[in-house]
């Protein structure tokens, strides 16, 4: 082995050792830490009850009634390829840490990892032939049952690598799709995830032996498996592909049918001049914790990637009483599968209609700049996002490195440092949000008939400094409201 090859191997071994020592991107102890703002966290018990457990067989005769719904903890080995020097090695380390955290979130135990430096991935097996053989030895020695590649493998690469290592091989995309399938709860979320999974599966459909090449239909004479099996006709793989396409078409229709209900709610907020503040950011950056801190929403908070998939909308008020809504969105990740971006496009459009975007960043992460870039790459695909003002919220300030925080503050135009866990900086964030939201500008002083109490209620809800005085002829309303409500109040007053 040449000195250069030995150096590359040493770097790769060192990176993998650090990844295995502290897998993931969150707190090193891996525990979920809740604050007083998070409420009872009732959903967390349900999610934990279905978690995979170590040392549990899935053979039916060995599974007790209590254990039946739980699955065996998969044991995985990670593999990655990078090209370049130390900077590329650091980037590969961050990516492999994230892959380890993804694997653990999906219900796996990370046993080992391999990292190879080469100019470009091998078109056949992703790894070179020597490294693939080394991977097979690692898998056999460690007793792993799955290999996870830190990329999106071509169908031929996955099949070739499986033939070498003799265990199941999945890629980063399949792993993320698996997590989404586990965590989706709403009807729309489940449909979106299934659509993304089918789009991923369609070009990767594979059969073994003659199981997918049987022909069905036709009554042409000849030898075969009997009536109904003689060609011409569709092979089983063709039939499965057609069924998948039919199912995808049905899911697209279902998702399209769900869209009007969400648009109706959005238009209702716009009609009543209720501005929306969207919370977006990298997965596990603390978006749900921030929503709980600002609104006491009590939504699920977990120290895991993609804990939140279904958008959550909650009401909130500024210090002067103005009503607005906060929307918690699905988190993003490096190389987020394009199938998921397309499937979740309808819910991500909520961000494009927001009056303000809170871009939450995990300031304790070793490479927050990469997370910011990954989030903006996805957000750039959302129509109207360029017109939404953005505030970069540097979360987890209580465990962040001050040098990293300062570095981001110098790079970004508008930032604020907070900790959703300790409450640090939250009051300043509330004030900043209030200053950014549109403020009622039209002064009114009218007497509204008692029959139009709905207008008085809207003035209190959406106006600023509104005072009401009950007179003999009606309710006198004084304060500042938006133009459309001012016109309605004046028309009612006559």
Backbone torsions as a table, in degrees:
resi	resn	phi	psi	omega
1	UNK	NA	131.1	-178.8
2	UNK	-70.3	159.0	178.1
3	UNK	-57.2	-39.5	-179.3
4	UNK	-64.3	-41.1	178.9
5	UNK	-65.8	-38.8	178.1
6	UNK	-64.1	-39.7	178.2
7	UNK	-63.2	-44.1	179.1
8	UNK	-62.0	-40.6	179.6
9	UNK	-66.7	-38.6	179.1
10	UNK	-64.6	-42.9	178.3
11	UNK	-61.9	-45.2	-178.8
12	UNK	-62.5	-43.7	179.8
13	UNK	-63.6	-39.3	-179.9
14	UNK	-65.3	-42.4	179.1
15	UNK	-61.9	-48.2	-178.5
16	UNK	-62.5	-38.3	178.4
17	UNK	-61.4	-41.5	179.3
18	UNK	-69.5	-37.1	178.4
19	UNK	-62.5	-44.9	-178.5
20	UNK	-71.1	-28.4	179.2
21	UNK	-71.6	-33.4	179.3
22	UNK	-147.1	79.2	179.6
23	UNK	-71.5	144.2	173.1
24	UNK	103.2	-174.9	-173.6
25	UNK	-127.9	10.3	-176.7
26	UNK	-114.3	-154.7	-178.9
27	UNK	-58.9	141.4	-173.5
28	UNK	-65.6	-25.1	-179.8
29	UNK	-79.2	-12.1	176.0
30	UNK	75.9	-1.4	-176.0
31	UNK	-83.4	151.7	174.3
32	UNK	-86.9	120.8	-178.6
33	UNK	-108.4	120.7	-179.0
34	UNK	-102.9	152.4	176.9
35	UNK	-107.8	177.0	-179.8
36	UNK	-67.3	-17.2	-178.3
37	UNK	-81.2	-12.9	-169.7
38	UNK	-83.7	-6.9	176.9
39	UNK	71.8	-156.9	-173.5
40	UNK	-77.9	-18.5	179.2
41	UNK	54.1	51.4	-177.1
42	UNK	-67.0	-31.8	-179.1
43	UNK	-68.0	-24.1	-175.4
44	UNK	-66.6	-38.6	179.8
45	UNK	-62.1	-40.1	179.4
46	UNK	-64.5	-41.7	-179.3
47	UNK	-68.0	-42.2	-179.1
48	UNK	-65.7	-32.0	-177.5
49	UNK	-65.2	-20.6	-179.7
50	UNK	-103.8	11.0	-176.4
51	UNK	-72.5	145.7	176.8
52	UNK	-68.9	147.3	-176.5
53	UNK	-125.9	151.1	-178.2
54	UNK	-77.8	147.8	173.8
55	UNK	71.3	18.8	-178.7
56	UNK	-109.1	123.2	178.6
57	UNK	-79.0	147.7	176.3
58	UNK	-100.9	5.7	175.4
59	UNK	-68.7	133.6	-170.4
60	UNK	-57.9	-40.1	-176.5
61	UNK	-70.4	-17.7	-177.7
62	UNK	-97.6	-5.9	-173.4
63	UNK	-97.6	123.4	178.1
64	UNK	-76.9	170.5	-178.1
65	UNK	-62.3	-38.2	-179.2
66	UNK	-68.7	-37.5	-174.9
67	UNK	-84.3	-6.7	-168.7
68	UNK	-57.3	-37.5	-174.7
69	UNK	-82.7	-7.3	-179.5
70	UNK	-94.3	154.6	-176.1
71	UNK	-114.7	152.3	178.3
72	UNK	-64.6	140.6	178.4
73	UNK	-72.1	115.5	179.3
74	UNK	-70.6	144.8	178.4
75	UNK	-108.3	121.6	-170.5
76	UNK	-122.5	155.9	171.2
77	UNK	-120.5	133.1	-179.1
78	UNK	-94.5	145.0	174.6
79	UNK	-135.2	143.8	178.0
80	UNK	-149.1	158.1	178.5
81	UNK	-129.6	137.0	175.4
82	UNK	-140.7	159.3	176.7
83	UNK	-128.3	139.4	179.5
84	UNK	121.5	-163.6	-175.2
85	UNK	-101.5	-139.7	-174.1
86	UNK	-66.5	-38.0	179.8
87	UNK	-62.3	-42.6	178.2
88	UNK	-66.1	-35.4	178.2
89	UNK	-65.4	-40.1	177.9
90	UNK	-64.2	-42.2	178.5
91	UNK	-63.6	-40.0	178.1
92	UNK	-64.5	-36.0	178.2
93	UNK	-64.1	-46.2	179.5
94	UNK	-60.8	-42.9	-179.7
95	UNK	-65.3	-39.3	-179.5
96	UNK	-71.9	-34.1	173.9
97	UNK	-60.7	-43.8	179.9
98	UNK	-64.7	-39.6	177.7
99	UNK	-63.1	-39.5	177.2
100	UNK	-62.8	-42.1	178.6
101	UNK	-65.7	-38.7	176.5
102	UNK	-62.2	-44.2	-179.4
103	UNK	-62.5	-41.5	179.3
104	UNK	-67.3	-38.3	177.3
105	UNK	-63.4	-36.5	179.9
106	UNK	-73.3	-11.2	178.5
107	UNK	102.3	46.3	-178.5
108	UNK	-130.3	162.3	173.8
109	UNK	-112.9	120.5	-178.3
110	UNK	-83.4	117.8	-177.3
111	UNK	-95.3	-39.5	-173.6
112	UNK	-161.0	175.6	178.7
113	UNK	-155.0	154.3	175.9
114	UNK	-130.0	137.2	178.0
115	UNK	-130.5	129.3	-177.2
116	UNK	-122.0	133.5	173.9
117	UNK	-96.9	120.4	176.4
118	UNK	-152.6	159.3	-173.7
119	UNK	-58.5	-43.2	177.0
120	UNK	-154.0	154.1	-179.2
121	UNK	-59.1	147.7	178.5
122	UNK	-67.8	129.0	-177.6
123	UNK	-66.8	-18.0	-178.0
124	UNK	-89.7	-59.5	-173.6
125	UNK	-118.1	11.4	-177.6
126	UNK	72.8	-49.6	173.3
127	UNK	-93.8	160.6	172.4
128	UNK	-68.0	164.8	-175.8
129	UNK	-61.1	-39.5	179.6
130	UNK	-66.6	-44.4	-179.5
131	UNK	-69.0	-34.0	177.2
132	UNK	-64.1	-40.9	176.7
133	UNK	-65.1	-38.8	177.0
134	UNK	-64.1	-38.7	178.0
135	UNK	-62.7	-41.0	178.7
136	UNK	-61.0	-39.1	177.5
137	UNK	-65.3	-42.6	179.4
138	UNK	-62.2	-43.9	179.8
139	UNK	-61.6	-45.4	-179.1
140	UNK	-65.9	-40.1	-178.2
141	UNK	-69.9	-42.9	-175.3
142	UNK	-81.8	-16.6	-177.6
143	UNK	78.0	24.5	179.2
144	UNK	-70.8	152.6	177.1
145	UNK	-118.1	1.5	-179.3
146	UNK	-148.9	141.4	172.1
147	UNK	-114.2	132.4	179.7
148	UNK	-116.4	121.6	-179.9
149	UNK	-95.0	137.8	-177.1
150	UNK	-84.7	55.8	178.7
151	UNK	-169.7	-179.5	170.5
152	UNK	-99.9	111.5	-176.8
153	UNK	-80.1	144.5	169.6
154	UNK	-69.8	151.6	179.7
155	UNK	-53.6	-39.1	-179.3
156	UNK	-68.7	-36.4	178.1
157	UNK	-64.6	-42.6	-179.2
158	UNK	-64.0	-43.4	-179.4
159	UNK	-64.6	-42.5	-178.9
160	UNK	-66.0	-40.0	179.6
161	UNK	-68.6	-37.5	176.4
162	UNK	-61.8	-38.0	179.4
163	UNK	-63.8	-28.5	-179.2
164	UNK	-83.3	-48.2	-172.1
165	UNK	-87.6	-16.1	175.3
166	UNK	67.1	17.6	172.4
167	UNK	-133.5	173.9	-179.5
168	UNK	-64.1	137.3	176.4
169	UNK	-120.7	127.2	173.6
170	UNK	-126.9	164.2	179.4
171	UNK	-112.7	178.8	-176.5
172	UNK	-58.4	-40.0	-178.7
173	UNK	-63.4	-47.4	179.9
174	UNK	-61.6	-35.6	179.6
175	UNK	-65.3	-45.4	179.3
176	UNK	-64.7	-42.0	178.0
177	UNK	-61.4	-36.9	178.8
178	UNK	-64.5	-41.8	178.2
179	UNK	-63.5	-43.7	179.4
180	UNK	-61.4	-40.1	-179.8
181	UNK	-64.2	-35.8	178.7
182	UNK	-70.2	-36.5	-168.8
183	UNK	-98.0	-13.8	-179.5
184	UNK	-66.9	133.1	-178.2
185	UNK	-119.4	-40.5	-176.8
186	UNK	-75.3	160.4	179.4
187	UNK	-61.8	-41.3	179.8
188	UNK	-68.6	-41.9	179.2
189	UNK	-61.7	-42.7	178.7
190	UNK	-63.3	-40.6	179.2
191	UNK	-65.9	-40.1	179.9
192	UNK	-64.3	-42.2	-179.5
193	UNK	-67.7	-42.7	179.5
194	UNK	-62.4	-39.7	177.8
195	UNK	-61.9	-44.1	178.8
196	UNK	-63.3	-40.7	179.4
197	UNK	-63.8	-41.5	-179.4
198	UNK	-68.3	-36.5	176.8
199	UNK	-63.5	-36.3	177.7
200	UNK	-72.1	-39.1	-175.0
201	UNK	-72.5	-36.0	-170.2
202	UNK	-50.7	-51.9	179.7
203	UNK	-76.3	-5.6	-176.5
204	UNK	-108.4	7.9	179.5
205	UNK	-61.5	132.8	-172.0
206	UNK	-143.2	145.6	176.5
207	UNK	-123.1	160.2	178.2
208	UNK	-112.7	135.5	179.1
209	UNK	61.0	-130.9	-177.8
210	UNK	-99.5	6.6	-171.9
211	UNK	-64.1	-29.4	-177.7
212	UNK	-107.6	2.6	-177.7
213	UNK	-108.6	5.8	176.8
214	UNK	-65.6	144.6	175.5
215	UNK	-104.5	144.2	178.9
216	UNK	-126.7	152.9	178.3
217	UNK	93.9	167.5	178.5
218	UNK	78.1	148.7	178.6
219	UNK	-126.0	38.4	-179.4
220	UNK	-73.9	139.8	-178.8
221	UNK	-64.4	158.1	179.2
222	UNK	137.0	172.8	-179.8
223	UNK	-82.8	154.8	178.2
224	UNK	172.2	-150.6	-176.6
225	UNK	-95.4	14.7	177.8
226	UNK	105.1	-173.8	-175.7
227	UNK	-60.1	139.8	178.8
228	UNK	84.6	-3.6	-177.9
229	UNK	-115.9	-2.4	-176.9
230	UNK	-92.3	135.0	-179.1
231	UNK	-72.9	172.7	7.4
232	UNK	-76.0	159.9	-179.8
233	UNK	166.2	-177.4	-179.8
234	UNK	-78.6	140.4	168.7
235	UNK	-75.0	165.8	-178.0
236	UNK	-62.5	-38.0	-179.7
237	UNK	-67.5	-35.6	176.4
238	UNK	-66.6	-40.2	178.7
239	UNK	-63.4	-43.7	178.7
240	UNK	-63.3	-40.7	178.1
241	UNK	-62.1	-40.0	179.7
242	UNK	-66.7	-39.2	178.3
243	UNK	-64.7	-39.2	177.8
244	UNK	-63.8	-44.0	178.7
245	UNK	-62.2	-40.8	178.1
246	UNK	-63.0	-42.2	179.3
247	UNK	-65.2	-40.3	177.8
248	UNK	-62.5	-41.6	178.4
249	UNK	-62.9	-39.6	178.7
250	UNK	-65.7	-41.7	179.3
251	UNK	-64.0	-40.2	178.1
252	UNK	-62.2	-38.9	178.1
253	UNK	-65.8	-40.0	179.5
254	UNK	-64.2	-44.8	-179.5
255	UNK	-64.2	-40.6	178.0
256	UNK	-63.9	-35.1	179.8
257	UNK	-71.1	-25.8	179.1
258	UNK	-80.4	-20.4	-174.4
259	UNK	-63.3	-41.6	-178.2
260	UNK	-58.2	-35.1	-179.7
261	UNK	-62.8	-42.0	179.2
262	UNK	-69.8	-37.9	178.9
263	UNK	-66.2	-35.5	178.2
264	UNK	-61.8	-44.5	177.8
265	UNK	-63.1	-39.7	-179.5
266	UNK	-65.6	-43.1	179.2
267	UNK	-66.7	-33.9	177.6
268	UNK	-64.3	-41.6	176.7
269	UNK	-63.4	-41.4	180.0
270	UNK	-66.2	-38.4	-179.4
271	UNK	-63.7	-36.7	179.3
272	UNK	-91.4	10.7	176.3
273	UNK	57.8	42.3	176.4
274	UNK	-96.4	107.0	-179.5
275	UNK	-70.3	149.7	-179.7
276	UNK	-112.5	134.1	174.3
277	UNK	-109.3	118.2	-178.3
278	UNK	-94.6	134.5	175.6
279	UNK	-104.1	116.0	-179.8
280	UNK	-129.5	164.4	178.3
281	UNK	158.4	-177.5	-178.9
282	UNK	-70.3	154.3	178.3
283	UNK	-63.2	140.8	-179.3
284	UNK	66.7	22.0	176.8
285	UNK	-81.4	-13.7	179.2
286	UNK	104.4	27.7	-178.3
287	UNK	-67.1	-45.3	-179.7
288	UNK	-67.1	-37.7	176.6
289	UNK	-61.7	-40.1	179.5
290	UNK	-66.6	-40.6	177.3
291	UNK	-61.1	-43.8	178.4
292	UNK	-62.3	-40.9	-178.9
293	UNK	-65.7	-37.2	-177.0
294	UNK	-81.4	-27.1	-171.6
295	UNK	-131.3	-2.7	-173.5
296	UNK	55.4	40.2	-174.6
297	UNK	-70.8	-30.7	-179.4
298	UNK	71.7	23.6	-179.7
299	UNK	-75.2	162.0	-175.0
300	UNK	-58.8	129.5	174.8
301	UNK	-125.0	124.8	-179.4
302	UNK	-145.8	142.9	178.7
303	UNK	-80.2	67.4	-177.9
304	UNK	-150.9	155.7	179.2
305	UNK	-77.3	140.6	179.0
306	UNK	57.0	43.1	175.1
307	UNK	-67.3	-32.4	-179.4
308	UNK	-109.8	124.2	175.1
309	UNK	-118.9	-34.6	-176.9
310	UNK	-90.0	126.4	-179.3
311	UNK	-58.8	139.4	179.0
312	UNK	-119.3	128.6	179.2
313	UNK	-115.0	128.1	179.1
314	UNK	-133.2	148.0	177.0
315	UNK	-79.9	149.9	174.8
316	UNK	-150.2	166.0	179.9
317	UNK	-133.1	147.5	173.8
318	UNK	-79.1	172.0	-179.7
319	UNK	-59.7	-33.1	-179.4
320	UNK	-90.0	11.5	171.4
321	UNK	94.6	1.4	-179.6
322	UNK	-72.9	136.5	-178.2
323	UNK	-87.2	138.9	171.0
324	UNK	-150.2	168.2	179.0
325	UNK	-115.7	148.7	175.6
326	UNK	-114.4	128.7	-179.0
327	UNK	-115.4	119.5	175.4
328	UNK	-90.9	124.3	-174.9
329	UNK	-109.8	169.9	177.8
330	UNK	-64.8	143.7	179.6
331	UNK	-77.2	160.8	179.4
332	UNK	-110.2	170.5	-178.8
333	UNK	-153.9	159.7	175.7
334	UNK	-58.1	139.4	177.9
335	UNK	51.1	47.1	176.0
336	UNK	-59.8	127.6	-176.8
337	UNK	-53.9	132.4	-176.6
338	UNK	-63.7	-25.9	177.4
339	UNK	-61.7	-37.9	179.8
340	UNK	-72.0	-39.9	178.9
341	UNK	-59.7	-43.6	179.9
342	UNK	-67.4	-44.5	-177.0
343	UNK	-65.5	-37.0	-177.8
344	UNK	-94.1	9.8	-177.0
345	UNK	-57.9	-39.4	-176.3
346	UNK	-63.5	-37.5	178.7
347	UNK	-80.2	-29.6	178.3
348	UNK	-69.6	-20.5	179.3
349	UNK	-64.5	-16.9	174.4
350	UNK	-56.9	-35.6	-178.5
351	UNK	-66.1	-39.5	-178.1
352	UNK	-64.9	-23.2	-179.5
353	UNK	-96.3	5.7	-175.9
354	UNK	-76.4	154.8	174.3
355	UNK	-83.4	-21.7	-177.5
356	UNK	-154.4	142.3	178.4
357	UNK	-114.2	120.8	172.1
358	UNK	-96.7	105.8	-178.8
359	UNK	-90.8	100.7	-174.9
360	UNK	-83.7	130.5	-177.7
361	UNK	-125.1	135.9	174.5
362	UNK	-78.8	99.2	-176.5
363	UNK	-70.8	-12.5	178.5
364	UNK	-88.9	-3.4	-178.7
365	UNK	-72.7	147.8	-179.7
366	UNK	-66.2	-22.8	-179.9
367	UNK	-140.4	72.2	-177.4
368	UNK	-66.5	-28.3	-179.5
369	UNK	-61.5	-37.8	177.9
370	UNK	-65.3	-36.5	177.3
371	UNK	-65.8	-43.5	179.5
372	UNK	-60.1	-44.2	-179.8
373	UNK	-63.7	-40.3	-179.6
374	UNK	-64.9	-40.7	179.6
375	UNK	-65.4	-45.6	-178.5
376	UNK	-66.5	-29.4	177.6
377	UNK	-63.5	-40.4	178.3
378	UNK	-74.5	-43.0	-178.8
379	UNK	-62.0	-29.9	-178.9
380	UNK	-61.7	-21.6	-179.8
381	UNK	-82.8	-7.6	-177.5
382	UNK	-89.4	125.5	179.8
383	UNK	-62.9	137.1	176.0
384	UNK	85.3	-4.5	-175.4
385	UNK	-68.6	-27.4	-178.0
386	UNK	-64.0	-24.2	-177.4
387	UNK	-91.2	-2.4	-177.1
388	UNK	-91.2	123.4	177.4
389	UNK	-61.9	141.8	-175.5
390	UNK	-121.1	135.8	171.8
391	UNK	-120.5	124.6	178.1
392	UNK	-85.5	114.4	-177.9
393	UNK	-98.9	109.6	-179.4
394	UNK	-85.3	98.3	-174.7
395	UNK	-89.7	170.5	-179.9
396	UNK	62.1	39.4	-179.3
397	UNK	-63.3	-24.4	-177.5
398	UNK	-69.5	-20.2	179.8
399	UNK	-123.7	10.7	-176.8
400	UNK	-88.3	154.9	174.8
401	UNK	-79.2	121.9	-179.1
402	UNK	-56.1	-32.3	178.4
403	UNK	-64.9	-40.3	178.6
404	UNK	-66.2	-42.4	178.5
405	UNK	-60.0	-47.2	179.0
406	UNK	-62.0	-37.3	-179.9
407	UNK	-63.4	-41.9	179.7
408	UNK	-70.3	-39.0	-179.9
409	UNK	-61.9	-32.9	178.2
410	UNK	-73.7	-29.3	-177.9
411	UNK	-82.2	-37.6	-173.8
412	UNK	-97.0	147.2	-174.4
413	UNK	-73.4	-44.6	-176.9
414	UNK	-129.2	115.8	-178.8
415	UNK	-135.4	160.5	171.3
416	UNK	-147.3	140.2	-176.4
417	UNK	-101.9	124.4	-177.6
418	UNK	-139.8	169.7	168.4
419	UNK	-138.4	109.9	179.3
420	UNK	-65.6	-23.3	-178.6
421	UNK	-77.6	-46.7	-176.6
422	UNK	-94.7	-15.4	-178.1
423	UNK	90.6	-1.4	179.9
424	UNK	-61.1	129.3	175.3
425	UNK	78.1	-0.6	-176.2
426	UNK	-67.9	-41.7	179.4
427	UNK	-62.6	-38.9	176.8
428	UNK	-65.3	-36.5	178.0
429	UNK	-66.1	-41.8	177.4
430	UNK	-58.6	-44.0	-179.3
431	UNK	-64.8	-39.0	-179.8
432	UNK	-66.7	-42.1	177.7
433	UNK	-62.4	-44.0	-179.7
434	UNK	-61.3	-38.7	-179.6
435	UNK	-69.3	-29.8	-177.2
436	UNK	-83.3	-26.8	-177.1
437	UNK	-70.9	148.0	178.8
438	UNK	-60.9	135.3	-176.6
439	UNK	-108.2	136.9	177.2
440	UNK	-58.3	134.4	-173.5
441	UNK	-117.1	-15.2	-173.6
442	UNK	-92.4	122.3	179.5
443	UNK	-82.4	130.5	178.4
444	UNK	-126.9	150.0	173.5
445	UNK	-150.8	89.0	-172.7
446	UNK	-134.4	159.4	174.9
447	UNK	-107.2	114.6	-175.9
448	UNK	-100.0	133.2	177.7
449	UNK	-57.8	150.4	-179.7
450	UNK	-62.1	-22.2	179.0
451	UNK	-70.5	-15.2	179.6
452	UNK	-109.9	48.3	177.3
453	UNK	-62.9	-22.7	178.7
454	UNK	-62.5	-35.8	179.3
455	UNK	-69.3	-38.1	177.6
456	UNK	-63.2	-42.9	178.7
457	UNK	-61.5	-43.3	179.0
458	UNK	-65.0	-35.5	178.3
459	UNK	-63.8	-40.7	176.9
460	UNK	-67.1	-39.1	-175.9
461	UNK	-68.7	-44.2	-169.0
462	UNK	-114.8	-5.4	-178.9
463	UNK	-90.3	179.9	179.7
464	UNK	-127.1	129.6	179.2
465	UNK	62.7	32.9	-176.2
466	UNK	-79.6	131.4	176.2
467	UNK	-123.6	139.6	-179.4
468	UNK	-119.9	138.0	179.0
469	UNK	-131.7	126.2	-175.7
470	UNK	-88.0	116.9	179.5
471	UNK	-109.3	177.3	179.7
472	UNK	-67.3	-34.1	-176.0
473	UNK	-92.4	-11.8	-178.5
474	UNK	160.5	-163.6	-178.7
475	UNK	-102.1	123.1	177.1
476	UNK	-85.1	121.9	-177.8
477	UNK	-112.3	124.5	177.3
478	UNK	-129.1	138.1	179.1
479	UNK	151.6	-165.5	-179.3
480	UNK	-113.3	131.4	178.1
481	UNK	-135.8	173.7	177.2
482	UNK	-78.6	168.8	-172.4
483	UNK	-60.5	-45.2	-176.4
484	UNK	-64.7	-41.2	179.1
485	UNK	-69.8	-36.5	177.2
486	UNK	-60.4	-40.4	178.9
487	UNK	-65.1	-40.0	179.5
488	UNK	-67.1	-40.4	179.0
489	UNK	-63.8	-43.3	-180.0
490	UNK	-67.1	-37.9	178.2
491	UNK	-66.2	-38.9	178.7
492	UNK	-68.4	-33.0	-179.7
493	UNK	-73.3	-21.2	180.0
494	UNK	75.7	NA	NA
